[in-house]
Amino acid sequence: MKARTLVVVFLFVGLFPKIEGKDLNELINNSLLLYLEWQSNIVNKPLKDNKTIYICLDNYPSNFSFSEKILKKDVKFMSLQNISYQKELKKKENYRFVFIAICLEQNHLIIKVFGKDVLIHNKNNVQVAVVDWGIFNYEFSCDRQEWELKEKKFGGV
């Protein structure tokens, strides 16, 4: 029984497209950049619609690093696990928090980037709403041995 399980695991691992750290970092950075540029075009201002944009640092791979293009954008970074950023948040101001989710389905890597608007009225009254999103569907090409962006969708309320 152990031999059969081992063979199945080797077959699965051998046939499954590999996502190396560098490739995954590039795909996430590309998706995040496409989302930020799309969001910027919607408001016709360079990432400003009277909201400070915070990119949530949670849910990224441990070796992830943001590209220079993203670091040059007018955004701030925060983590929900480190609540020290809350001192920056002021009452009666709008903020946009940007999150990601990564899903691997067969030979498709789906990266979802979504923005949530946050308005703080007081300590016990905070409004949160999902306002827009981008879904980026990458497919692994066996011929070219690389991930290709097959579909991108944007939407919002």
N, C-alpha and C positions, 0 to 999 in steps of 0.2 A: 504494500500500500504506500509506503514512504517513497519507493522508487517511482511509482506512477505520479505521485504528487510532485516530486522533484522534476520529472520530465515535463509535466504540464507547466510548472513555473518557468523552467528554462525556455520552453517554446513561447510562452506568453512574453517573457522579458525580451527574447530575441526578436520577436516579430513586432513588438510595440515600438512606435517611433520614439526616439530618445529626445529629451529636451535637456540640453546642456544649460548650465547656468548663464553663460553669455547669451545664448539664443533667447532664453526666457526673459532676461533683463531687457534685451532689445525689443521683444514683442510687447512687454508691459510698457516700456518707455514710449514706443510708437503709439500704442493705444491711448495712453494718457495724453500724449501730445496732440493726437487727432481730436480727442475730446475737448481739450482746452482751446484749441484753435476753432473748433466748431462752436463752442460756447461763446468765444470772443466774437465771432462773426454774427451771432444771434443778437447780441446787445449792441453791435456796431461800435464798440469801444474796446480797447485792449484789456480784456478781462476785468472790466470795471462796470458794474451796474449798482454802485453804492453798496457793494458787499465786499468784505474781505474774504478771500478764498483760502481755505485751509485744506491741504491734502493730508488725509489721514494716513499715518505711517503703519497702521495695523494691516495685517493680511498680505504683506509682501514677503517673498522668500527671504531667508536669513541673509543671503549674500547679495541682496538687491542694492543697487545704487542708481540714483536718478541721473539722467543724462544732463549734460551742460545746458541743452536747450530748455529743459524743464526748470533747472535751477535758475536760469535767467528770467523766467516768467515772474510776474508780479503775484506770487503766491507765498503762503506761509505753510509750515509743516507742523503737525501735532500728532500725538498718540492718545487714544482713549485710555490706554493703560497708565499714562502719566498725566495726572490731572493738574499739573502745574500750569498748563496753558490756560486753564480757566480764569486765571487772574487777568489775562489779557482781554477777556470777553467783557463787554460793557452792556449795560441795560439799554434797551430801545435802539439797538443797532442790529442790522442784518448781517448774517454771515453765511457763506456757502461752504459746506463741508463736502469734500470729494472722496469717495470710497471706491475700492475695487473688489471684484470677486473673480476668481480664476477657476475654471471648470475644464476638465479633460474628458472628452467623450470620444472613444475610439481613436481615430486619427485627426480629431478636431480639438483645437484649444480655443476655448471661448473666454474672452476677457471682457468683463462688464465693468464699466466706469459709470458711476452715478453720483449726482449732486443732490444734496439735501440743504434746503434753506432753513436757517435757524434764527429765530427772533426771541430774544430774552426780554421778558417783561419785568420779572423780578426773580428772586431765588427759587420760588416754587411754581413759577408760571413760564414755561418755555414752549414755544411753538416750533414744531419740526415738520417739514413737508418735503417729500421727494419731488423735485421739480424737473429734472432732465436726466438723460442717460445716453450712453453709447454702448453698443454691443459689437464686439470685434471678433469675427470668426476666422481663425487661422486653420489651414489644412496642411498636413505634412505631405510633401511631394516625394514619393519614393524615387522617382526619376532624377530629380534635382537634389535630393537629400537635404531639403530645407523647408521651413515653414513659410507659407504664402498667405497673405491676407485675401480671403475669398469673399468676405461680405462685411460691410459695416453698416450699422443702423443707428440712427439718432432719433430721439424723441423727447417729449416732455409735456408738461401740463401747461 
